[in-house]
């Protein structure tokens, strides 16, 4: 049975969407394919050794989710097929030669984290119009995501008349420290940058935000389902499904070079009304109508 090395910095719930994509191409885990799951939980320093092990054992495909796993896979092999899901431009990242003709051993999905930054900040501003000082939290262990966020956010903040202060965290203890800092600095709201480790710590984020009464904007709706105020970003489960589809096609013999990079076009805006009420926020009808998901 072919082995797929699945490497993700996200949350374990995503595996189901990946399996769904595999199933669409006729592959069923345990019947005609084996999937080895590797959940990084923010430990990006594990990547070089992990990828070296997958390459040494000659797995059939490496499915790499988020920028650090994708870049580590590309650095480890030019032979084993790689299917990625990344939030930045894969051409600029050096993963493929072009979107239409990837050209090498890698292809996958680009889910537009960078393009969502300004829109997410704008929605936070609409939701909390009195907020002026915005703390922006990034993970220093995920440099390409930091670069994308810090490239977009200063101009977006200027156009809205907002001040930003950048905070960093790559462990759960550092997340707590970041909240202490933003409370001391009297930040009016928090903008959480895209990062798989942050998604895995969403309950901690939501708990700290509620305790400190800080309105926060997140990347994915799981945060809102856990009690976060709002999120805006691409449909991540669908990205995992698409990576599963491409993985199945490669197992059938299609070359990565012949599969164009898919660009996610579906963006989701979610609001938690209960959290908004707890923070004393009036959510305009116009915003509620914009949202794909409104949690009461």
N, C-alpha and C positions, 0 to 999 in steps of 0.2 A: 504494500500500500504506500502511495506517495505521502511524504510528510510535509506539512506546511508549517513553517515557523512564523507564528503570530506574535508580533511585538508591539505593545501599546503602552502609552503613558496615561491612557484614559481609564474609565471605570469599567468594571467587569460585566456590567449589563450589556455592553456593546457586542459581546460575543454572539448573542442571538441574531443580531442584524447581519453580521458577517456570515453566519451559518445559513441564513435565509438566502443570501446571494449565492453561496456555494450550491445550495439545493436547486436554485433556478437553472443551474447549468448541469444538473444531474449528479452532483456529488453530495454524499451523505456522510457526515462524520462518523467514524467507527465502522462504516460499511465498505466504502471504497476510497476513503482518504482519512489520514490522521492529522489532527491539528494540535500542535504544541503551543500552549498559551504562556506567554511571558508578560507579566504585568509589572511595569517598572516602578510604580508608586513614587515617582519623583527622583528615583536613583538613576539619573542619566549616566553617571560614571560607570555603571555596569555594562553599558552598550558595547564598547569595543570587544570585551571578552565574550559577551553573549553572541555577537555577530560572528566572531571568529569561530566559535563552537558550531554554530549553524552551518557555516561554510565548510568547516572541516568534515562535518557529517553529511555534507552534500544534500541538504533538504531540497525538495522539488521547487518550492517557491518561498520567498520571504515576504510576508504581508506586514508592512511597516506603517504604523499610524502616528502622525505628528512629525514635526520637523526633525528632532534629534534622532529618532529611530531610522527615518528615511535616509538621512545623511550618513549615519553610521553604517547602514546596509550598503549604500553606494560605495563607501570607502573600503568596505570589506571584500566586495566581489564585483567583477565585471562579467561574470559568467552565469551565476544563479539568477533566475528571474526575480525581480522585485516588483511588488505592487504597493504603491504608497498612497497615503491620504495626507496631504499637507495643506497648511493654511496660507502659505505664501507662493509666489510664482516659481514653479519647479524649474523653469528655464534659468532664471536668475540664481536659483539655488544650485545649479549645476547637475540636476538630476536627469534632465532630458535635453536633447538638442532643440526641439520645438514641440509645441503642444500637439500639432497635427501628425508629426513624424518624430516620435521620441528617440528613435535611432539606436539606442543601446539595449541594456538588459533591464531597464526600468520603465514603468508607466503607472498610471493610477488616477487619482482624483485631486483636483485643486479646489479647496472649499472656501476661499476668499475671506480669511480672517482679517486681512489688512483693510479691505474695502469696507468692512462692517464697523471699523473703529469710529469714524466720524459720525456715522448714523446712530451708533449705540450711545455716544456721548450726547448727541442732539436729543435723543429720546429721554435720557436721564434728565437733561435740562428742562424738557417739556413737563416731566413728571415732578421735578423738584425745582421750580423756577427761581426760588429764593437762594438756592445753593450757588455759591461763587467759588469757594475754595474746594477743589476736587483732588483727593488723593488717588494716585494711579499706582496700582500694585502690579509688579512684574516679577517673574521668576528668573534670577540671574543664571540658572542652570540651563535655560532655554534661550540662548542668545538670538536666534533668528526671529523668534516671536517678539522679543524685546525690541529688536531693531524695527520690526514692522509697526509695533504700537507707537514707539517713540518718534517714528518718522511721520505718522499721521496725526497724532494727538495735539501737538503744539499749535498747528494751524487751525485745527477744528476748535480748540479751546479759545484761541484768539478771536475767531469769528463769532463766538457766542459770548465773549466778554468774561471768560472763566480763567481762574488762576489754577495751575496744576503743580502738585508736588509729587515726585516719584519716590515710591517706597519699594523695597525688594524683600522677597521671602522665597526660600527654597525648602523649608522644613515646616512642620506644624508649629514648632516653637517660634520660628521667625514670623509666621502668620500672626500669632498672638502678639509678638513684639510690634509688628506693623500696626495693629489695631491700637495698641497703647500709644504709639507715636502719633497716629492720626487724631486720636482723641486729645492728646496734649496740644497738638498743633491746631486744634479746633477746625478740622476739615468738615465741610458741610455735607460731603457725600464721598462715596468710594467707587472707583472704576477699576474693575478687576480684569487684567489682561488675559488673553487666551492662553491656557496651559493645561495639559492633561493632569498634572499633579493637583492643580487647584480644583479641577472637577472632582477628583477623588476625595478632596477635603471639603466638599460643599457643605456638609452638615456643620463643620467647624466654622466656616465663613458665616453661614446663616445665623448660628447661635451667637457668635461675637457681634455681628451687625445688629441683631435684635437687642442684645444686652446693652450695647453702647448707643442704641437708637441712631444708627447710621444708615441712611438710604444708600443702597449699593446696586450697581449695574453689572451684570454678568454676561458671559458669552453663550451659555447653553440653558435650555429650559429646565434641565434637572435641578439647577440651583433654585429656580422659582417653585418647582414642585416640592422642594425641600423647605420652602418658606422664605426664599429670597424675594426681593422686591420686583426686579425686572431682569429680563435677558433679551438679547438680540444677537442673532448669528445664523449661520447656515444649519440645515437639517443634518446633524452629525450621524444619527442612525442610518440615514439614507446613504451617507458617504461610506459607512462600514459595509452596507449591503452591496454597494457598487464595487468596492474592493473585493468582496467575496465573489461577485460575478466575474470580474477580470481574473481572479485567481483560478476559478473553475475553467475559464476559457484557455488559460495558459497550461493547466494540467491536461487539457485535451490536445495540446500541441501548437496553439497559436503563439507566435513570438511577441514579446512585449513591444518590440520595435514597430509592430503592425497594429497596435492598439492605441489610438489617439488618447491623450489625457482628457478626462471628463471634467468639465467645470460645473460645480454645483451652482444652481441658479435659484434654489428655494431658500429664502430667508424666513426665520421665525421670530416673532416678537411675542413675549409672554409677560403677563403682569399678575402679581399676587395681590388681590384686593384686600385680603385680610391683613397682610403686612403693611399695605399702604394705609389702611385705617389705623393700625397700631402706631404708625409714625405720624399720624395726624395729617395725612396727605389727601387732598381732593383729586381724584383722577378724572380728568375731563372726558366727556363722552367720546370726543374725537379720538382720543388715545385708546379707549376701550374698543372702539370700532376698528382701529388699525391692528389690534392684537389678534394673533392666531389662537392664543390661549389666554383666557381670563380665569384665574383660579379664585373662587369665592371662599 
